[in-house]
Amino acid sequence: MDNTLQQLIDMSRYLGDPGKDFAMLGEGNTSAKIDDDTFYVKASGTTLSTIDGAGFVKVSISKVTGILDDPAAGDDDVTRVLKEACVDPSETRRPSVETVLHAILLQFPEFKFVGHTHPVYTNTILCSKSAEDIANGRLFPDQIVSMGPRSIFIPYVDPGLTLAREVRQRLQRFIEDEGMLPLTIVMQNHGLITMADSPKGVISCMEMTEKAARILVGTYALGGPNFLPPEQVERIFSRPDEKYRMKSIAGAG
């Protein structure tokens, strides 16, 4: 078994651990880039907590993303494209419904691993009427270091191709507006995506997002959140010592 696949298995089992409340049963999906045009992605119907090498499918990025610009594509087309994108023509497992979304993110050299889960406290916020208003609030320095100064917020859309298109559009807008890549994507009434160049980066960002969500939910019992002002958020994120600490936390070089 190659090292990338083993790292992906270990990351997936960690995120699927029932005691961590990130995902249960068949929830969530993960992926890892093999090279510029291929990646491993969780097969549909598998469970993160017990997944092994047989639970992942090797897929072509370019063949998957080709469907994004076909306005007439429907469910049958998605099924066909996911089958055709499998590197092994004899593959019988179906890649996750979110495979196109993973392919979009893994096109960036900075991202080698992606995790998508449904954390309890994060989803408590994302399933609330205040989701969009509070999604980008930052409460404390470690949250800024791990999650970045802002997240991409995705209003609820149909999972699969529709969601992938929405993520691509908002990702492009985020890069244009912020001049940087996001570290977190939060999806209304759905869940959380974190992406990094290492499993440690994916996990640390996801854990901090969930910690921040727990704190945020708790603040509403004490009068509501006291979000840091934008200038303080930018100051923390741009400090050289915090950038150094960010690399250590995420396991980056």
Secondary structure, DSSP 8 states (H G I E B T S, - for coil): --HHHHHHHHHHHHHH-GGGTS--TT--EEEEEEETTEEEEEBTT--GGG--GGGEEEEEHHHHHGGGG-TT--HHHHHHHHHHTBSSTT--S-B-TTHHHHHHHHTSTT--EEEEE--HHHHHHHTSTTHHHHTT---SHHHHHHH-S--EEE----TTHHHHHHHHHHHHHHHHHHSS--SEEEETTTEEEEEESSHHHHHHHHHHHHHHHHHHHHHGGGTS-----HHHHHHHHH-HHHHHHHHHHHT--
